[in-house]
Amino acid sequence: MLQFDGFIGLLDSRSFGTIWYWLVFAWFWWRTGLHVIGVPFDVVAKAHRAFATKSEDRQEILILLDWLSLTVSRWQIGSGLGTIFLGICCFVLTSLGLLGFLYDLEMAQALILLLLPLAVVLWLRLRLARKLLRLIQDAQSTARPAIDVGGEAARKMVWHRRIVSLIAIIAAMLAGAWGMLWALMHPNGM
């Protein structure tokens, strides 16, 4: 029974009142915004700009397609493994939600406020990778011109980044508001 009490004590440790939680929170969201499914965003932005301005130099679009051909296949999950992964994620998030909001454990609340939006971003990335894989297959089979495929891929990736940025802003606002509310309801940390 002592080990279980130690685990509950770890989950009940201070989080909203420490700088470490907020540094980890900021680091996760900063790291999430650097890449779009493994492609640096500056590569995506250059390809999007080249396609939008219809410039003669389409090298940036081809560079984006090279990046995508290397990274998109890493984001593919088989149906059997996907079901297991979804089950584990749902179990962990539900457990943290119950421990945090039903049993009033601060660390579990902090973790759910961090992990739930990241799980949504992961789902969006897997969905984007599936769409981009179809585009790359079209370009490789010459069903569509590579320049058009690259432009459409860049457009989808820019929209994905905007949605992820919006999710990050909402997650930071909710976590900050809940952290302040927690501090007001528990002035001594208890």
BELFEN-V98786 format. One record per helix or strand of 2 or more residues. SS is the DSSP state (2 for helix, 1 for strand). FROM is the first residue (numbers start at 1). LEN is the number of residues. Records with the same first field share a line. If there is no record, write none. Layout:
SS = FROM-LEN / FROM-LEN
//
This chain:
2 = 2-10 / 19-16 / 41-12 / 59-17 / 79-24 / 106-35 / 146-40
1 = 35-2 / 39-2
//
